[in-house]
Amino acid sequence: MKNSSIRSKIFLAELSLLIVLPLAVYIMFSVTITGFMRSFAERDLTRLLEAAEPLTREAFSVPWLEREGVHNRSGAYSNAISPLLSADAWLIIFDENQQALYPSGFVFPEGSLALTPDDAQRFLTESLQNEAFQEGTAENGQRYLYCVRKLDDGDGPIRYMLAYSPLYNTYTLFERVGKLVLLITALIAAISLPIAWLTARRISAPLMRLSACLDQIGQGEFPRIPEEQGAREVVQLSKSVIHMSERLSRYAAAQKTFIENASHDLRTPLTCIGGYAEGLEYDVFEDPKEIGAKIAGECARLSDLIDDLLALSRMDNDDQAIALVPVGLGAFLQGQVSRLEGAAAARGLRFVLNLPQPEPYIYADEQLFIRVFENLFSNAMRYARSCIWVQADIAGGDAVILVEDDGPGLAPQSIPRLFDRFYKSRDGQSGLGLAIVKTSLEYMGGSVRAYNGRHGAAFEVHIGLCPPGHPV
């Protein structure tokens, strides 16, 4: 199934909202309107009966009738009760024979809620059977809510008060509300859907451009990617893609250089070995032992180069076996220096150690750590004139080891690239030694940096100390 685009999803979500929300409002309105109308009608009728009862008792009491006469009672009562009546609540007064006393002759004032005598009698009869609020339909089809109050203890002719209120035709109301909702929805849709479409397009367009750039990157091309503007997330994604493209571009270039340099460095000793072997085959050399020693030297050089390449490859692929164990820093450095003191003395060099007391313990893989300092010390011996300083200190939770020689120092332009693979400065060898130093330390959670110190080239190694209380 074809996946929909972000633009379509945003647009469809907006469209769904415009359809569902008005429909939900309409359904909620239809469910609740009848209950609200009935509750308001009950409240109005209850208030009308409570307010009208004392006035009705007084108006139709025996003293009032004797004083005013029966014929005047309805007119006077109508004037007295009219302020309590409204277009939504009306009152009919019945005597003990269920004959209407008010309005007289069932003549309702203009604008009042007129009932026919049959409707009024039917509502009264039904209410007497059940005094709770009831609903009924008049002959004209209008629905009413009504209730009756019996006045059994009165001293006049009145016995029943029938209050009623119309329940308006909710279906007609729903139809009108539905048309209004549809009209409002259409107006909102006409305004908001084009805006939603343009907004979705504005969001999806930079994503489509970034997707096209990623396709090119996947094919090994690295186009210039402009930084997108707009939503914060899109800008952040754009920066991430640009950063990724730059890193992959550098990595691709480094891989190309790596292959070229590795091929060259591997070919050189192989060419030498091949030349010596051919010379031996044709008895060109007078001293085969000397040539054999040279071939052995080239083989050792080739073996070291292959070991370095394999070590870097394992670390790049996280295949390098690593076992972090406590290592006594002083004893370790002393041991490494002792191994090289003979070779250093043969070149007229000496090591100067400055070790902290008590001896700190670091957390490292011993074999990788040996390889780190084999490369650092051999590099220092290559350029030192007379002395190599090795100093260890504690800084925070790290051990800091400084290896400095008194050679010519580092060329400023070469410092940023010293740890690049196959980068060679002056008479450098394979160009992998310092790359192995950096990668090995990072593999163990450490770091290294190079700079020109007080005497010459300086390499500063940081490696984590053993946690306090760790057994050593």
N, C-alpha and C positions, 0 to 999 in steps of 0.2 A: 504494500500500500504506500502510495506516495505521501511523504511527509508534507504538511502544510508549512508555509513560510511564517516568519514572525509577523510580517505585515498582515497576512490573512488572519492569524490568531488574534492580534490586537483588534482588527476590524470586526471579526465575528464576535469577540467578547463585547465590544461596544454595541453591536447590533442586538446581541442577546439581552444585554442589560436594558436596552430601550424597549424590547418586547416584553421581557419578564417582569420588569419593575412596574409598568402600568397595569399589566394583567394581575399581578399580585395585589396592587392597590385596589383594583376593581373587585377582586374576589373578597378581600378583607372587608371592603366597604359593603358588599352585598351580604356578607355573613353577619356583620355587626349592626347595620342600619336599622333592621326591624327591631332588634332588641333595644337599641337606643330610643327609637321612636316610642316603643311601648313604655319604657321606663320613664321617659319625660311625660308621656300622657298620664301615667299613673300618678306621678308627682303632682301634676297640675290638677287632676281631679280630686286627689286627697286634700290639697290645699283649699280647693273650692268648697268642698263639703264642710271642712272644719270652719272656714270663715263664714259660710252661708248659714250654718245650723242655728246659731243664736239669733241671727237676724230673722230667719224664717220662723222660729218659735215665737218671737215677739210679734212679727207682722200678722201671723195667723192665730194669735191667742184670742181667747174669748173676750176679754176686755176691749181689745182693739176692734174686734168685729162688732161688738155692741155699740162702740162709740162711732165708728166710721161707716158701718153698714157693709153687708156682704158684697154689694156691687162695686164698691170702691176698693176692695182689698187687693185685687190683682193689679190695678193700675198703680196704686201707691207702692206695692211691693216691687213692681217692675222698676220704678224709679230708684228704690232703695238698693235693689240687688244688682242693677246694671253695672256699677263700678267693679264688681267682682267677676263679671263674666268677660269672656274674650272670644276671639274668633276660633279658638281651639278648645274651649271648654264651655259647656252650657249645662243648664239645670232645668229639670221639670219637677213640679211639686204635685203630689197626688194626695187625695184624701183617703179615708179609711175604706171607701168603696172603690178605690183605684180609679177615681175620676180626676182628671187634671184640673188643679186649681190655678196653676201658673205654667205656661202662659194661658190666659183665659181664652177658651175656644180654640186652642192650638193655633192662635194667630201669633206668629213669631215676628219680632221686629226685623226690619231690613238689615241684612248682613249677618244675621245670627245663624246658628246651626239648626235648621228646621228639620224636624222629624214628623213623619205622618203619625196619626193616632195609632194605627196598627203597629208600626215599628216601635213606638214608645211603649205600647201595652205589651208587646212581645218581649222587649228588653227588660221591662219591669218584672214580668212573670219569670223569665229565666234568672234574673238576679235574685228574686226571692227564694228560688230553689238553691242557689249557691251565691252567697254574698261576696265572694271573691271577685276580683276584676275578671271580666269576660270580654270576648270579642264576638262581634256579630255583624252581619251584613244587612244593610237597609234595602228597601225595595228598589232604590235607584242604583244599587251595586256598590255604594260607598260602605267601606268597613269602618266600624266604630269600636272603641274600647269604652266599656260602661261599668258602673257599679251602683248599688242602691244603699241608702242608709235609712233604717227604720227608726221612727220616732214613737215608740210605744208609750212613753210617759208624758206625751204632750197634753195640754189642756184645751187645745183647739182641734179643728178638723183635719189638720195635716197628719199624715202617717208615713209618707215615703218621699224621699228625695232621690231622684234619678239623675246622676251626673254622667255625661258622656263626652267623648272627644273623638275626632276622626283619626283613623289610621290611614294616612295617605297611600296611594297606590305606589308601592315601592318598585314594581316592575316598570312602570312609566319612568320613575326616577332613575332606575338602573339604566334604562335605555338612553335617557338623556345624558346621564353621567358617562356611559360607555362611549357615546358619540363625542362628548367633550374630551374624554381621555384619549380617544383615537386622534382627534384633531390636535391636541397638545403633543402627543407622541409624534405625529407626522411633522409638526413644526420643529420639535426638538431634533428629530432625525434629519430633517432637511438642513439644519444648521450644524449638528454635531458630527454626522457621518462623514462629510467631506473633511472636516477638521481631523477626525480620527484616522481617516485614510492617509492624509498628508503627514500626520504625526507618526503613524506606523511606517510610512515610507521613509521619513526622516531618520527613524531609528534603524530600519533594516538596510538602508543604502550603505552606510559605512561598514556594516557587518558584511555585506556582500562584497564590498571592495577589499576588506581584510581577508575574506575567504578566498578571493581570487589571488591575492598576494601569497597566502599560505599554500595554494595549489602550486604556484611558481616555486616557492621555497621547497616544496616536496619534490619537485622535479630537478632540484639542484641549482635553481636560479635564485638570485638574491637581488630583487628590484629595490629601488629606492621607495620606501613606504612613507608617505606624508602622515604627519600626526593628525588624527581625526579630532574634530571639535564636536561639541554637543553634550550629551548626557555624560555624567561622571564615569559611569561604568564603561561606556564606549571609549572614552578618552583613556581610561586605565588599560582596557584591552588593547587599544592601539599602541600604547607605550610598551606593553608586554610583547606584542608581536614584533615591534621595531627592535626591542632589546634582544629577543630571540633570534631574529634575522641577523642582527649584527654578530651575535655570538656564533651562530651556525656558519656565517660567512667566514669569520676568523678561524673557526674550527676546520672548515673545508680547506681553507688556504693552508692551515697548519698541517692538515693531513697530507695535502699534496706535497708540501715541502718535506714532511716527514718521510714520505715514500721516496721522494727524489734523493734526499740526503742519506736515508738508510741504504738505498740501492748503491749510492756512490761509496759510502763507507764500507759496505760489505764487498763491493767490487774491488776496492783497493788492495786489501790483504789477499783476496783470492787471486788477483792478477800477479801479485808478488810471488805467492806460493806457486802459481802456474809457471811463472818465468823461471824460478829456481828449479822446479821439477824438470822442466824442459832442458835447462842447462845441465842438470845431472844426467839426463838421458843421453845427451850427446857429448858427455865428458868435457864440457866447457870449463868447469871449475877445477882448480888444482887441489883444493882442500874440501872434500865432501862434508867433513865434520862441521866446518864453519857454515856451510850452506844449510846443513841440517839444523844447526842452532838458529839460523835466521828463519827457516821455515817454521820451526817450533815457536819462535817469537811471534811470527805472523798468525800462526794458529791460535796462540794464546790471546792475541789482540782480537782475532775474529770471535773467539769463544766469549771473551769479556763483552764484546759488543752485542752478541746474540743474547747473553744473559741479561744485559741492560734492557734490551728491547723486550724480552719476555717479561722482565719484572715490571716495566712500565705498562705493558699490555694487561698483565694480571691485575694491577692496581686500577687501571682504567675500567676494567670489567668487574671490579669487586671480587675477583677470584683469588686475590692474594691471601693466603692463610695468615692470620694474625693472632697473636696471643699476648695480650698486655699483661705484664707482670711487674712487680716492684724491682727496680734496678738501682743499686747504689751508684750515684752519679760520680763521686770521687774515684771509687775503685774502677769504674768503667773507663773514665777518661784517662786515668793513670795507665790502665792496661793498654788502651789504644796507642797512647804516646810511646809506651815501652816497645811496642811492636815495630815502631817506625824510627826509633832513635838511631839505630845502626845506619839505616838508609839516609837519615838526615845528616848524621855525622859525616858520612862519605861525601856529602855535598857541601860540607862546611856550615851546616845549619844546626840550631838547637831549639828545643821546646822549653817554654817557660810556663809552668802551671800555677794557677792561683785558685785554690779550691776552698769552699766555705766549710766551716766547722760549726756544729757537728755535720756529718755527711748527710745530705738530703737524699731522699729516695724519689725517683720519678716512676711514672707509670708508662711503660713502653714495651714494644716488641723488640727483644734484644737483637735479633738478627737484622731487622730493618734499621735499628739504631746504629749498629756496627757499620752498616753500609753507608749511612748518612755521614758518619765521621771519617770513614775511609775516603770518601769523595772530597769532603771538606779539607782534610789534612793533606791529601795528595795534591789538591788544587793549591793549597797554601805553599807546599814544598816546591811546586813548579815555579812560583813567582817570588818567593822570599829571597832576600839577599843574605841574611845571617840569622834571623830569629823569627819564631812563631809563638805568639802569646795565646794561651788558652785559659780563659777565666770563666768561672761559674758563680752565679749569684742567685738570690731568691727575690722574686718580684710578685707579690700577691700570691696566687695559687700556682705559679709557674716557676720552673727553673729556667734561668737564662744563661746560655753558654755562648761566649764570644770567642771566635777564632779570628785572629788578626795577624797578618804578616807585615814585613817591612819592605815589601816590594814596591813597584811603581804605582800601585793603586788601580782603581777602576776608571775607565773612560766614562765620563758622565752620560754619553749617549748610549753606552752599552748596559748601564745598570737596569733600565726597565726590561731588558730582554735576556738578562743573564740566565734566568731559569727556564727560558724557552728551549724546547727540544731541538737539538742539532745547531743551536746557536753557538758560534765559535768566535772568541775574541783573541786576537793575536795568535799565539801558538796553541790554542785549545785543541783537545783531542777529538773524541767523537761528538762532543756537544751534548752528551746525555747525562753526565755526572751530576751537574747542578739540578737538572730536571728531576733526576731520581731523588736527590736530597729533598726538594720541595714536595714532590708527590708522596714520598715516604712519610715525611713529617705530617702532612695533611691527613694521610691515611691513619696516623696515630693520634690525630687531634691536635697536632702542633703546628708550628709555622716557622718560616725563616725569612730574613730580609738581608739585603746586601747594601753596603755604603762604604765610603772612604772614611777610615778611622784616623787616629792620631799618627799612625806609622805607615799604613798602606791599606790594602783591601781588608774589609771587615765583614764577617758573616755572623749574624746574631740569630741563635736558635732558641725558640720557646717551646717547652714541653711541660705537660701537666705533672704536678707533684702527686705523690700518693695521698689519698684522703687521710685526715687525722685518725689515728687509731687503727689504721690498716696494718695487718700483720706483714712484716718484712723479713 
